[in-house]
Amino acid sequence: MAVTAIAGVRSIEPGAVKAPKKTLDQSDFLALMSAQLKNQDPTKPVDNTEYVAQMAQFSAVSGIAETNTALAAVIERLDRLIAATTPPSTGAAS
């Protein structure tokens, strides 16, 4: 059985398809905001303060996520330090 090429159809190389992202990042936010600006009704433009508020909220969420990551690393280091300095228990009941 022969496979023939169809005009205008591109083949997809293995590994070329990306897995869907589970979270959005700043580049996704900026792409959405740009699309919103391009497609807004020119007779009723969105107020600039809304965009500034959205950007501030995104920055706050991004900062919280970075803080959580840093805190998780600190907790992991503290757990390792505590485990390394705590003498092993003898298993005897008090």
Secondary structure, DSSP 8 states (H G I E B T S, - for coil): ------TT-----TT-S----SS--HHHHHHHHHHHHHHS-TTS---HHHHHHHHHHHHHHHHHHHHHHHHHHHHHHHHHHHHHHS--------
